[in-house]
Amino acid sequence: MYQEIIENYTTQVEKFFAPVQQFARLSLSNGEKLYALQTEITQSYIDFGVEQMKALIEVKDPESLRAFVSRQAEAVKTISEKMIADTQAVAELGSKFNAESQQLARESVNAALSLAA
């Protein structure tokens, strides 16, 4: 009799904590993806800044200064487009996490309701 009570209790605890564990796995996975994306984005901006500094160091006379300045318009355009794309990538990751979290919550509520019925 006690064994049956313990088994029932264990089953109920497992059912209760399963969604919590699923959410923890989902959160961890999302955190890892976000960290990797942010690391990649940060490295690309560092590389861009280093390239710009190297180009600036090469300025030696008025002609090379004009060439450098004329390239800056393209650099600003490139970095602006990259910032938009990076922002969209982070937003998409957040949207996907939000959708998956909501789906998990719906499934958990439905499972709880079916157990209660």
Biopython code that builds the backbone (N, CA, C, O; Angstrom):
import numpy as np
from Bio.PDB.StructureBuilder import StructureBuilder

atoms = [
    (1, "MET", "N", (0.817, -1.193, 0.000)),
    (1, "MET", "CA", (0.000, 0.000, 0.000)),
    (1, "MET", "C", (0.863, 1.261, 0.000)),
    (1, "MET", "O", (0.612, 2.193, -0.763)),
    (2, "TYR", "N", (1.881, 1.281, 0.860)),
    (2, "TYR", "CA", (2.750, 2.456, 0.900)),
    (2, "TYR", "C", (3.508, 2.625, -0.405)),
    (2, "TYR", "O", (3.755, 3.742, -0.858)),
    (3, "GLN", "N", (3.865, 1.516, -0.992)),
    (3, "GLN", "CA", (4.587, 1.566, -2.272)),
    (3, "GLN", "C", (3.722, 2.237, -3.339)),
    (3, "GLN", "O", (4.216, 3.029, -4.141)),
    (4, "GLU", "N", (2.450, 1.918, -3.341)),
    (4, "GLU", "CA", (1.530, 2.515, -4.312)),
    (4, "GLU", "C", (1.392, 4.020, -4.074)),
    (4, "GLU", "O", (1.349, 4.796, -5.029)),
    (5, "ILE", "N", (1.324, 4.427, -2.833)),
    (5, "ILE", "CA", (1.232, 5.851, -2.490)),
    (5, "ILE", "C", (2.495, 6.571, -2.947)),
    (5, "ILE", "O", (2.427, 7.654, -3.527)),
    (6, "ILE", "N", (3.634, 5.968, -2.684)),
    (6, "ILE", "CA", (4.911, 6.573, -3.093)),
    (6, "ILE", "C", (4.994, 6.668, -4.606)),
    (6, "ILE", "O", (5.440, 7.687, -5.132)),
    (7, "GLU", "N", (4.577, 5.634, -5.314)),
    (7, "GLU", "CA", (4.609, 5.653, -6.786)),
    (7, "GLU", "C", (3.670, 6.719, -7.334)),
    (7, "GLU", "O", (4.023, 7.438, -8.269)),
    (8, "ASN", "N", (2.475, 6.823, -6.757)),
    (8, "ASN", "CA", (1.530, 7.860, -7.193)),
    (8, "ASN", "C", (2.097, 9.253, -6.941)),
    (8, "ASN", "O", (1.994, 10.139, -7.790)),
    (9, "TYR", "N", (2.694, 9.435, -5.772)),
    (9, "TYR", "CA", (3.294, 10.730, -5.430)),
    (9, "TYR", "C", (4.434, 11.050, -6.394)),
    (9, "TYR", "O", (4.536, 12.175, -6.883)),
    (10, "THR", "N", (5.277, 10.082, -6.665)),
    (10, "THR", "CA", (6.409, 10.277, -7.589)),
    (10, "THR", "C", (5.904, 10.628, -8.981)),
    (10, "THR", "O", (6.444, 11.524, -9.630)),
    (11, "THR", "N", (4.884, 9.938, -9.438)),
    (11, "THR", "CA", (4.310, 10.226, -10.755)),
    (11, "THR", "C", (3.766, 11.646, -10.821)),
    (11, "THR", "O", (3.983, 12.360, -11.799)),
    (12, "GLN", "N", (3.058, 12.048, -9.772)),
    (12, "GLN", "CA", (2.497, 13.401, -9.749)),
    (12, "GLN", "C", (3.584, 14.461, -9.724)),
    (12, "GLN", "O", (3.465, 15.483, -10.400)),
    (13, "VAL", "N", (4.639, 14.236, -8.958)),
    (13, "VAL", "CA", (5.752, 15.187, -8.889)),
    (13, "VAL", "C", (6.439, 15.286, -10.253)),
    (13, "VAL", "O", (6.770, 16.382, -10.706)),
    (14, "GLU", "N", (6.650, 14.151, -10.899)),
    (14, "GLU", "CA", (7.274, 14.164, -12.229)),
    (14, "GLU", "C", (6.427, 14.931, -13.231)),
    (14, "GLU", "O", (6.947, 15.706, -14.034)),
    (15, "LYS", "N", (5.111, 14.706, -13.179)),
    (15, "LYS", "CA", (4.216, 15.429, -14.092)),
    (15, "LYS", "C", (4.219, 16.925, -13.800)),
    (15, "LYS", "O", (4.132, 17.744, -14.715)),
    (16, "PHE", "N", (4.319, 17.275, -12.516)),
    (16, "PHE", "CA", (4.333, 18.681, -12.140)),
    (16, "PHE", "C", (5.618, 19.368, -12.602)),
    (16, "PHE", "O", (5.577, 20.484, -13.120)),
    (17, "PHE", "N", (6.759, 18.701, -12.413)),
    (17, "PHE", "CA", (8.036, 19.322, -12.727)),
    (17, "PHE", "C", (8.459, 19.193, -14.184)),
    (17, "PHE", "O", (9.396, 19.873, -14.602)),
    (18, "ALA", "N", (7.812, 18.358, -14.959)),
    (18, "ALA", "CA", (8.179, 18.193, -16.373)),
    (18, "ALA", "C", (8.123, 19.519, -17.134)),
    (18, "ALA", "O", (9.079, 19.843, -17.839)),
    (19, "PRO", "N", (7.042, 20.297, -17.022)),
    (19, "PRO", "CA", (7.015, 21.579, -17.729)),
    (19, "PRO", "C", (8.091, 22.555, -17.233)),
    (19, "PRO", "O", (8.641, 23.332, -18.014)),
    (20, "VAL", "N", (8.382, 22.507, -15.938)),
    (20, "VAL", "CA", (9.424, 23.375, -15.385)),
    (20, "VAL", "C", (10.768, 23.008, -16.000)),
    (20, "VAL", "O", (11.550, 23.882, -16.377)),
    (21, "GLN", "N", (11.027, 21.716, -16.097)),
    (21, "GLN", "CA", (12.279, 21.267, -16.704)),
    (21, "GLN", "C", (12.329, 21.627, -18.183)),
    (21, "GLN", "O", (13.373, 22.040, -18.689)),
    (22, "GLN", "N", (11.211, 21.474, -18.873)),
    (22, "GLN", "CA", (11.169, 21.843, -20.292)),
    (22, "GLN", "C", (11.438, 23.333, -20.465)),
    (22, "GLN", "O", (12.171, 23.731, -21.371)),
    (23, "PHE", "N", (10.855, 24.151, -19.608)),
    (23, "PHE", "CA", (11.089, 25.589, -19.706)),
    (23, "PHE", "C", (12.542, 25.917, -19.385)),
    (23, "PHE", "O", (13.133, 26.792, -20.018)),
    (24, "ALA", "N", (13.113, 25.234, -18.421)),
    (24, "ALA", "CA", (14.523, 25.461, -18.081)),
    (24, "ALA", "C", (15.423, 25.098, -19.267)),
    (24, "ALA", "O", (16.372, 25.819, -19.576)),
    (25, "ARG", "N", (15.120, 23.978, -19.924)),
    (25, "ARG", "CA", (15.906, 23.594, -21.111)),
    (25, "ARG", "C", (15.740, 24.621, -22.229)),
    (25, "ARG", "O", (16.710, 24.997, -22.887)),
    (26, "LEU", "N", (14.507, 25.068, -22.436)),
    (26, "LEU", "CA", (14.230, 26.074, -23.459)),
    (26, "LEU", "C", (14.967, 27.378, -23.141)),
    (26, "LEU", "O", (15.556, 27.991, -24.032)),
    (27, "SER", "N", (14.935, 27.794, -21.892)),
    (27, "SER", "CA", (15.620, 29.024, -21.489)),
    (27, "SER", "C", (17.121, 28.900, -21.665)),
    (27, "SER", "O", (17.767, 29.829, -22.150)),
    (28, "LEU", "N", (17.679, 27.773, -21.279)),
    (28, "LEU", "CA", (19.114, 27.554, -21.426)),
    (28, "LEU", "C", (19.518, 27.564, -22.896)),
    (28, "LEU", "O", (20.511, 28.188, -23.271)),
    (29, "SER", "N", (18.750, 26.876, -23.714)),
    (29, "SER", "CA", (19.045, 26.842, -25.141)),
    (29, "SER", "C", (18.984, 28.237, -25.748)),
    (29, "SER", "O", (19.852, 28.623, -26.530)),
    (30, "ASN", "N", (17.948, 28.991, -25.380)),
    (30, "ASN", "CA", (17.817, 30.352, -25.890)),
    (30, "ASN", "C", (18.967, 31.227, -25.400)),
    (30, "ASN", "O", (19.507, 32.030, -26.160)),
    (31, "GLY", "N", (19.336, 31.074, -24.144)),
    (31, "GLY", "CA", (20.449, 31.850, -23.600)),
    (31, "GLY", "C", (21.748, 31.554, -24.329)),
    (31, "GLY", "O", (22.525, 32.465, -24.614)),
    (32, "GLU", "N", (21.985, 30.288, -24.633)),
    (32, "GLU", "CA", (23.195, 29.921, -25.370)),
    (32, "GLU", "C", (23.189, 30.512, -26.774)),
    (32, "GLU", "O", (24.209, 31.011, -27.248)),
    (33, "LYS", "N", (22.032, 30.452, -27.438)),
    (33, "LYS", "CA", (21.928, 31.028, -28.789)),
    (33, "LYS", "C", (22.131, 32.541, -28.753)),
    (33, "LYS", "O", (22.817, 33.104, -29.606)),
    (34, "LEU", "N", (21.532, 33.190, -27.764)),
    (34, "LEU", "CA", (21.664, 34.643, -27.640)),
    (34, "LEU", "C", (23.113, 35.025, -27.348)),
    (34, "LEU", "O", (23.629, 35.983, -27.923)),
    (35, "TYR", "N", (23.761, 34.289, -26.470)),
    (35, "TYR", "CA", (25.162, 34.555, -26.148)),
    (35, "TYR", "C", (26.035, 34.405, -27.387)),
    (35, "TYR", "O", (26.889, 35.251, -27.654)),
    (36, "ALA", "N", (25.823, 33.327, -28.148)),
    (36, "ALA", "CA", (26.613, 33.105, -29.364)),
    (36, "ALA", "C", (26.376, 34.224, -30.376)),
    (36, "ALA", "O", (27.316, 34.710, -31.005)),
    (37, "LEU", "N", (25.124, 34.626, -30.529)),
    (37, "LEU", "CA", (24.796, 35.701, -31.468)),
    (37, "LEU", "C", (25.432, 37.014, -31.027)),
    (37, "LEU", "O", (26.012, 37.727, -31.846)),
    (38, "GLN", "N", (25.329, 37.334, -29.754)),
    (38, "GLN", "CA", (25.915, 38.581, -29.257)),
    (38, "GLN", "C", (27.435, 38.568, -29.383)),
    (38, "GLN", "O", (28.041, 39.595, -29.688)),
    (39, "THR", "N", (28.043, 37.427, -29.155)),
    (39, "THR", "CA", (29.494, 37.314, -29.300)),
    (39, "THR", "C", (29.893, 37.552, -30.750)),
    (39, "THR", "O", (30.849, 38.276, -31.030)),
    (40, "GLU", "N", (29.159, 36.943, -31.662)),
    (40, "GLU", "CA", (29.435, 37.124, -33.097)),
    (40, "GLU", "C", (29.245, 38.586, -33.514)),
    (40, "GLU", "O", (30.066, 39.145, -34.241)),
    (41, "ILE", "N", (28.169, 39.186, -33.052)),
    (41, "ILE", "CA", (27.893, 40.588, -33.386)),
    (41, "ILE", "C", (28.987, 41.491, -32.828)),
    (41, "ILE", "O", (29.491, 42.370, -33.528)),
    (42, "THR", "N", (29.349, 41.276, -31.578)),
    (42, "THR", "CA", (30.382, 42.100, -30.942)),
    (42, "THR", "C", (31.698, 41.986, -31.689)),
    (42, "THR", "O", (32.363, 42.990, -31.946)),
    (43, "GLN", "N", (32.076, 40.761, -32.036)),
    (43, "GLN", "CA", (33.330, 40.558, -32.759)),
    (43, "GLN", "C", (33.306, 41.267, -34.112)),
    (43, "GLN", "O", (34.320, 41.821, -34.536)),
    (44, "SER", "N", (32.171, 41.253, -34.785)),
    (44, "SER", "CA", (32.101, 41.920, -36.090)),
    (44, "SER", "C", (32.256, 43.438, -35.952)),
    (44, "SER", "O", (32.871, 44.077, -36.805)),
    (45, "TYR", "N", (31.696, 44.020, -34.874)),
    (45, "TYR", "CA", (31.862, 45.460, -34.666)),
    (45, "TYR", "C", (33.302, 45.797, -34.270)),
    (45, "TYR", "O", (33.836, 46.832, -34.669)),
    (46, "ILE", "N", (33.915, 44.930, -33.496)),
    (46, "ILE", "CA", (35.327, 45.137, -33.153)),
    (46, "ILE", "C", (36.178, 45.093, -34.416)),
    (46, "ILE", "O", (37.035, 45.953, -34.620)),
    (47, "ASP", "N", (35.944, 44.093, -35.265)),
    (47, "ASP", "CA", (36.690, 43.981, -36.513)),
    (47, "ASP", "C", (36.489, 45.217, -37.390)),
    (47, "ASP", "O", (37.437, 45.723, -37.990)),
    (48, "PHE", "N", (35.259, 45.691, -37.457)),
    (48, "PHE", "CA", (34.961, 46.882, -38.250)),
    (48, "PHE", "C", (35.726, 48.087, -37.709)),
    (48, "PHE", "O", (36.317, 48.850, -38.473)),
    (49, "GLY", "N", (35.712, 48.249, -36.393)),
    (49, "GLY", "CA", (36.428, 49.376, -35.779)),
    (49, "GLY", "C", (37.923, 49.301, -36.019)),
    (49, "GLY", "O", (38.562, 50.318, -36.289)),
    (50, "VAL", "N", (38.486, 48.106, -35.923)),
    (50, "VAL", "CA", (39.920, 47.932, -36.170)),
    (50, "VAL", "C", (40.246, 48.270, -37.623)),
    (50, "VAL", "O", (41.248, 48.931, -37.896)),
    (51, "GLU", "N", (39.409, 47.822, -38.551)),
    (51, "GLU", "CA", (39.622, 48.151, -39.959)),
    (51, "GLU", "C", (39.594, 49.656, -40.188)),
    (51, "GLU", "O", (40.406, 50.193, -40.942)),
    (52, "GLN", "N", (38.655, 50.333, -39.533)),
    (52, "GLN", "CA", (38.557, 51.785, -39.682)),
    (52, "GLN", "C", (39.791, 52.481, -39.110)),
    (52, "GLN", "O", (40.293, 53.440, -39.695)),
    (53, "MET", "N", (40.271, 52.002, -37.977)),
    (53, "MET", "CA", (41.475, 52.594, -37.379)),
    (53, "MET", "C", (42.697, 52.363, -38.268)),
    (53, "MET", "O", (43.530, 53.255, -38.424)),
    (54, "LYS", "N", (42.802, 51.184, -38.841)),
    (54, "LYS", "CA", (43.923, 50.900, -39.744)),
    (54, "LYS", "C", (43.867, 51.823, -40.968)),
    (54, "LYS", "O", (44.889, 52.333, -41.426)),
    (55, "ALA", "N", (42.654, 52.024, -41.484)),
    (55, "ALA", "CA", (42.500, 52.920, -42.631)),
    (55, "ALA", "C", (42.869, 54.349, -42.255)),
    (55, "ALA", "O", (43.478, 55.061, -43.053)),
    (56, "LEU", "N", (42.512, 54.770, -41.065)),
    (56, "LEU", "CA", (42.837, 56.114, -40.604)),
    (56, "LEU", "C", (44.351, 56.278, -40.428)),
    (56, "LEU", "O", (44.905, 57.332, -40.740)),
    (57, "ILE", "N", (45.003, 55.252, -39.936)),
    (57, "ILE", "CA", (46.457, 55.303, -39.758)),
    (57, "ILE", "C", (47.171, 55.479, -41.093)),
    (57, "ILE", "O", (48.254, 56.061, -41.148)),
    (58, "GLU", "N", (46.576, 54.986, -42.153)),
    (58, "GLU", "CA", (47.184, 55.074, -43.478)),
    (58, "GLU", "C", (47.067, 56.467, -44.103)),
    (58, "GLU", "O", (47.673, 56.732, -45.141)),
    (59, "VAL", "N", (46.294, 57.352, -43.481)),
    (59, "VAL", "CA", (46.160, 58.717, -44.000)),
    (59, "VAL", "C", (47.480, 59.449, -43.770)),
    (59, "VAL", "O", (47.937, 59.612, -42.638)),
    (60, "LYS", "N", (48.081, 59.885, -44.888)),
    (60, "LYS", "CA", (49.396, 60.529, -44.804)),
    (60, "LYS", "C", (49.428, 61.920, -45.443)),
    (60, "LYS", "O", (50.316, 62.728, -45.168)),
    (61, "ASP", "N", (48.442, 62.177, -46.300)),
    (61, "ASP", "CA", (48.441, 63.442, -47.041)),
    (61, "ASP", "C", (46.999, 63.818, -47.371)),
    (61, "ASP", "O", (46.085, 63.035, -47.113)),
    (62, "PRO", "N", (46.782, 65.002, -47.937)),
    (62, "PRO", "CA", (45.414, 65.439, -48.242)),
    (62, "PRO", "C", (44.670, 64.477, -49.184)),
    (62, "PRO", "O", (43.464, 64.274, -49.037)),
    (63, "GLU", "N", (45.379, 63.895, -50.133)),
    (63, "GLU", "CA", (44.715, 62.982, -51.081)),
    (63, "GLU", "C", (44.238, 61.715, -50.369)),
    (63, "GLU", "O", (43.114, 61.267, -50.597)),
    (64, "SER", "N", (45.075, 61.136, -49.513)),
    (64, "SER", "CA", (44.661, 59.930, -48.791)),
    (64, "SER", "C", (43.571, 60.258, -47.770)),
    (64, "SER", "O", (42.735, 59.410, -47.459)),
    (65, "LEU", "N", (43.578, 61.497, -47.245)),
    (65, "LEU", "CA", (42.517, 61.925, -46.343)),
    (65, "LEU", "C", (41.188, 62.007, -47.083)),
    (65, "LEU", "O", (40.161, 61.561, -46.573)),
    (66, "ARG", "N", (41.209, 62.580, -48.289)),
    (66, "ARG", "CA", (39.989, 62.661, -49.098)),
    (66, "ARG", "C", (39.462, 61.263, -49.405)),
    (66, "ARG", "O", (38.257, 61.023, -49.328)),
    (67, "ALA", "N", (40.351, 60.348, -49.751)),
    (67, "ALA", "CA", (39.933, 58.979, -50.052)),
    (67, "ALA", "C", (39.315, 58.329, -48.807)),
    (67, "ALA", "O", (38.292, 57.650, -48.891)),
    (68, "PHE", "N", (39.950, 58.549, -47.665)),
    (68, "PHE", "CA", (39.425, 57.999, -46.415)),
    (68, "PHE", "C", (38.035, 58.558, -46.117)),
    (68, "PHE", "O", (37.111, 57.808, -45.805)),
    (69, "VAL", "N", (37.898, 59.866, -46.216)),
    (69, "VAL", "CA", (36.614, 60.512, -45.922)),
    (69, "VAL", "C", (35.541, 60.053, -46.900)),
    (69, "VAL", "O", (34.395, 59.834, -46.506)),
    (70, "SER", "N", (35.901, 59.906, -48.173)),
    (70, "SER", "CA", (34.900, 59.469, -49.156)),
    (70, "SER", "C", (34.440, 58.030, -48.879)),
    (70, "SER", "O", (33.300, 57.679, -49.181)),
    (71, "ARG", "N", (35.305, 57.209, -48.316)),
    (71, "ARG", "CA", (34.920, 55.830, -47.979)),
    (71, "ARG", "C", (34.042, 55.774, -46.721)),
    (71, "ARG", "O", (33.368, 54.774, -46.476)),
    (72, "GLN", "N", (34.054, 56.833, -45.943)),
    (72, "GLN", "CA", (33.290, 56.818, -44.694)),
    (72, "GLN", "C", (31.784, 56.791, -44.934)),
    (72, "GLN", "O", (31.046, 56.210, -44.138)),
    (73, "ALA", "N", (31.324, 57.399, -45.999)),
    (73, "ALA", "CA", (29.887, 57.345, -46.298)),
    (73, "ALA", "C", (29.456, 55.900, -46.522)),
    (73, "ALA", "O", (28.410, 55.479, -46.028)),
    (74, "GLU", "N", (30.250, 55.146, -47.257)),
    (74, "GLU", "CA", (29.944, 53.732, -47.489)),
    (74, "GLU", "C", (30.061, 52.940, -46.192)),
    (74, "GLU", "O", (29.279, 52.023, -45.941)),
    (75, "ALA", "N", (31.046, 53.304, -45.368)),
    (75, "ALA", "CA", (31.214, 52.607, -44.084)),
    (75, "ALA", "C", (30.009, 52.836, -43.181)),
    (75, "ALA", "O", (29.528, 51.910, -42.529)),
    (76, "VAL", "N", (29.526, 54.073, -43.148)),
    (76, "VAL", "CA", (28.352, 54.381, -42.325)),
    (76, "VAL", "C", (27.136, 53.622, -42.841)),
    (76, "VAL", "O", (26.347, 53.103, -42.053)),
    (77, "LYS", "N", (26.984, 53.556, -44.148)),
    (77, "LYS", "CA", (25.864, 52.819, -44.744)),
    (77, "LYS", "C", (25.972, 51.338, -44.379)),
    (77, "LYS", "O", (24.981, 50.716, -43.994)),
    (78, "THR", "N", (27.157, 50.786, -44.499)),
    (78, "THR", "CA", (27.367, 49.374, -44.197)),
    (78, "THR", "C", (27.066, 49.076, -42.737)),
    (78, "THR", "O", (26.376, 48.105, -42.426)),
    (79, "ILE", "N", (27.579, 49.905, -41.845)),
    (79, "ILE", "CA", (27.375, 49.654, -40.414)),
    (79, "ILE", "C", (25.911, 49.862, -40.033)),
    (79, "ILE", "O", (25.395, 49.162, -39.161)),
    (80, "SER", "N", (25.244, 50.806, -40.670)),
    (80, "SER", "CA", (23.817, 51.028, -40.397)),
    (80, "SER", "C", (23.000, 49.809, -40.814)),
    (80, "SER", "O", (22.126, 49.354, -40.077)),
    (81, "GLU", "N", (23.291, 49.289, -41.995)),
    (81, "GLU", "CA", (22.584, 48.096, -42.474)),
    (81, "GLU", "C", (22.864, 46.902, -41.561)),
    (81, "GLU", "O", (21.971, 46.103, -41.280)),
    (82, "LYS", "N", (24.099, 46.790, -41.107)),
    (82, "LYS", "CA", (24.457, 45.694, -40.213)),
    (82, "LYS", "C", (23.730, 45.822, -38.883)),
    (82, "LYS", "O", (23.248, 44.828, -38.339)),
    (83, "MET", "N", (23.651, 47.022, -38.364)),
    (83, "MET", "CA", (22.952, 47.226, -37.092)),
    (83, "MET", "C", (21.479, 46.831, -37.209)),
    (83, "MET", "O", (20.922, 46.221, -36.296)),
    (84, "ILE", "N", (20.859, 47.176, -38.323)),
    (84, "ILE", "CA", (19.457, 46.800, -38.545)),
    (84, "ILE", "C", (19.332, 45.280, -38.614)),
    (84, "ILE", "O", (18.448, 44.700, -37.983)),
    (85, "ALA", "N", (20.209, 44.635, -39.375)),
    (85, "ALA", "CA", (20.163, 43.179, -39.508)),
    (85, "ALA", "C", (20.424, 42.494, -38.161)),
    (85, "ALA", "O", (19.769, 41.507, -37.826)),
    (86, "ASP", "N", (21.373, 43.019, -37.397)),
    (86, "ASP", "CA", (21.673, 42.439, -36.094)),
    (86, "ASP", "C", (20.500, 42.595, -35.134)),
    (86, "ASP", "O", (20.178, 41.673, -34.385)),
    (87, "THR", "N", (19.875, 43.744, -35.156)),
    (87, "THR", "CA", (18.711, 43.985, -34.312)),
    (87, "THR", "C", (17.581, 43.029, -34.682)),
    (87, "THR", "O", (16.904, 42.491, -33.805)),
    (88, "GLN", "N", (17.383, 42.821, -35.971)),
    (88, "GLN", "CA", (16.349, 41.890, -36.424)),
    (88, "GLN", "C", (16.669, 40.453, -35.995)),
    (88, "GLN", "O", (15.769, 39.704, -35.615)),
    (89, "ALA", "N", (17.936, 40.073, -36.054)),
    (89, "ALA", "CA", (18.329, 38.717, -35.651)),
    (89, "ALA", "C", (18.053, 38.491, -34.165)),
    (89, "ALA", "O", (17.550, 37.436, -33.778)),
    (90, "VAL", "N", (18.380, 39.473, -33.343)),
    (90, "VAL", "CA", (18.115, 39.351, -31.902)),
    (90, "VAL", "C", (16.609, 39.332, -31.647)),
    (90, "VAL", "O", (16.126, 38.553, -30.825)),
    (91, "ALA", "N", (15.873, 40.182, -32.345)),
    (91, "ALA", "CA", (14.415, 40.222, -32.177)),
    (91, "ALA", "C", (13.778, 38.903, -32.608)),
    (91, "ALA", "O", (12.854, 38.424, -31.951)),
    (92, "GLU", "N", (14.256, 38.312, -33.698)),
    (92, "GLU", "CA", (13.724, 37.027, -34.157)),
    (92, "GLU", "C", (13.984, 35.935, -33.129)),
    (92, "GLU", "O", (13.122, 35.092, -32.879)),
    (93, "LEU", "N", (15.162, 35.950, -32.539)),
    (93, "LEU", "CA", (15.486, 34.972, -31.503)),
    (93, "LEU", "C", (14.537, 35.134, -30.315)),
    (93, "LEU", "O", (14.045, 34.149, -29.765)),
    (94, "GLY", "N", (14.287, 36.379, -29.929)),
    (94, "GLY", "CA", (13.356, 36.647, -28.838)),
    (94, "GLY", "C", (11.932, 36.237, -29.177)),
    (94, "GLY", "O", (11.222, 35.689, -28.333)),
    (95, "SER", "N", (11.517, 36.497, -30.392)),
    (95, "SER", "CA", (10.163, 36.120, -30.825)),
    (95, "SER", "C", (9.991, 34.609, -30.830)),
    (95, "SER", "O", (8.956, 34.087, -30.418)),
    (96, "LYS", "N", (11.021, 33.915, -31.301)),
    (96, "LYS", "CA", (10.957, 32.452, -31.328)),
    (96, "LYS", "C", (10.872, 31.895, -29.909)),
    (96, "LYS", "O", (10.085, 30.988, -29.639)),
    (97, "PHE", "N", (11.688, 32.443, -29.002)),
    (97, "PHE", "CA", (11.645, 32.008, -27.606)),
    (97, "PHE", "C", (10.271, 32.284, -27.009)),
    (97, "PHE", "O", (9.722, 31.439, -26.302)),
    (98, "ASN", "N", (9.718, 33.448, -27.286)),
    (98, "ASN", "CA", (8.401, 33.811, -26.775)),
    (98, "ASN", "C", (7.340, 32.836, -27.282)),
    (98, "ASN", "O", (6.508, 32.365, -26.507)),
    (99, "ALA", "N", (7.368, 32.535, -28.571)),
    (99, "ALA", "CA", (6.388, 31.612, -29.148)),
    (99, "ALA", "C", (6.533, 30.214, -28.548)),
    (99, "ALA", "O", (5.535, 29.566, -28.229)),
    (100, "GLU", "N", (7.765, 29.754, -28.395)),
    (100, "GLU", "CA", (7.985, 28.428, -27.814)),
    (100, "GLU", "C", (7.560, 28.388, -26.350)),
    (100, "GLU", "O", (7.013, 27.385, -25.892)),
    (101, "SER", "N", (7.805, 29.465, -25.617)),
    (101, "SER", "CA", (7.388, 29.544, -24.210)),
    (101, "SER", "C", (5.868, 29.519, -24.090)),
    (101, "SER", "O", (5.317, 28.844, -23.221)),
    (102, "GLN", "N", (5.199, 30.257, -24.963)),
    (102, "GLN", "CA", (3.741, 30.281, -24.944)),
    (102, "GLN", "C", (3.168, 28.910, -25.291)),
    (102, "GLN", "O", (2.193, 28.471, -24.682)),
    (103, "GLN", "N", (3.769, 28.235, -26.266)),
    (103, "GLN", "CA", (3.315, 26.903, -26.639)),
    (103, "GLN", "C", (3.491, 25.937, -25.468)),
    (103, "GLN", "O", (2.603, 25.135, -25.178)),
    (104, "LEU", "N", (4.628, 26.019, -24.808)),
    (104, "LEU", "CA", (4.882, 25.170, -23.643)),
    (104, "LEU", "C", (3.868, 25.456, -22.536)),
    (104, "LEU", "O", (3.372, 24.531, -21.893)),
    (105, "ALA", "N", (3.565, 26.716, -22.317)),
    (105, "ALA", "CA", (2.581, 27.084, -21.292)),
    (105, "ALA", "C", (1.194, 26.546, -21.642)),
    (105, "ALA", "O", (0.486, 26.038, -20.772)),
    (106, "ARG", "N", (0.805, 26.656, -22.913)),
    (106, "ARG", "CA", (-0.496, 26.124, -23.340)),
    (106, "ARG", "C", (-0.558, 24.613, -23.123)),
    (106, "ARG", "O", (-1.550, 24.088, -22.617)),
    (107, "GLU", "N", (0.511, 23.926, -23.510)),
    (107, "GLU", "CA", (0.543, 22.476, -23.342)),
    (107, "GLU", "C", (0.478, 22.102, -21.865)),
    (107, "GLU", "O", (-0.196, 21.139, -21.499)),
    (108, "SER", "N", (1.165, 22.848, -21.023)),
    (108, "SER", "CA", (1.164, 22.568, -19.584)),
    (108, "SER", "C", (-0.220, 22.791, -18.979)),
    (108, "SER", "O", (-0.679, 21.994, -18.161)),
    (109, "VAL", "N", (-0.877, 23.867, -19.379)),
    (109, "VAL", "CA", (-2.218, 24.152, -18.866)),
    (109, "VAL", "C", (-3.186, 23.074, -19.336)),
    (109, "VAL", "O", (-4.000, 22.583, -18.553)),
    (110, "ASN", "N", (-3.103, 22.706, -20.605)),
    (110, "ASN", "CA", (-3.987, 21.668, -21.138)),
    (110, "ASN", "C", (-3.755, 20.341, -20.417)),
    (110, "ASN", "O", (-4.710, 19.630, -20.103)),
    (111, "ALA", "N", (-2.499, 20.006, -20.155)),
    (111, "ALA", "CA", (-2.196, 18.764, -19.445)),
    (111, "ALA", "C", (-2.732, 18.825, -18.020)),
    (111, "ALA", "O", (-3.269, 17.837, -17.519)),
    (112, "ALA", "N", (-2.593, 19.966, -17.364)),
    (112, "ALA", "CA", (-3.109, 20.107, -15.992)),
    (112, "ALA", "C", (-4.622, 20.014, -15.960)),
    (112, "ALA", "O", (-5.201, 19.410, -15.057)),
    (113, "LEU", "N", (-5.259, 20.618, -16.958)),
    (113, "LEU", "CA", (-6.722, 20.556, -17.015)),
    (113, "LEU", "C", (-7.208, 19.141, -17.267)),
    (113, "LEU", "O", (-8.214, 18.719, -16.697)),
    (114, "SER", "N", (-6.507, 18.410, -18.109)),
    (114, "SER", "CA", (-6.925, 17.039, -18.389)),
    (114, "SER", "C", (-6.710, 16.135, -17.183)),
    (114, "SER", "O", (-7.464, 15.184, -16.979)),
    (115, "LEU", "N", (-5.681, 16.427, -16.378)),
    (115, "LEU", "CA", (-5.475, 15.653, -15.148)),
    (115, "LEU", "C", (-6.548, 15.957, -14.117)),
    (115, "LEU", "O", (-6.978, 15.077, -13.371)),
    (116, "ALA", "N", (-6.975, 17.217, -14.084)),
    (116, "ALA", "CA", (-7.984, 17.622, -13.101)),
    (116, "ALA", "C", (-9.374, 17.085, -13.464)),
    (116, "ALA", "O", (-10.227, 16.899, -12.596)),
    (117, "ALA", "N", (-9.578, 16.847, -14.734)),
    (117, "ALA", "CA", (-10.921, 16.408, -15.173)),
    (117, "ALA", "C", (-11.194, 14.962, -14.928)),
    (117, "ALA", "O", (-12.279, 14.475, -15.249)),
]
sb = StructureBuilder()
sb.init_structure("model")
sb.init_model(0)
sb.init_chain("A")
sb.init_seg("    ")
for serial, (resi, resn, name, xyz) in enumerate(atoms, 1):
    if name == "N":
        sb.init_residue(resn, " ", resi, " ")
    sb.init_atom(name, np.array(xyz, "f"), 0.0, 1.0, " ", f" {name:<3s}", serial, name[0])
structure = sb.get_structure()
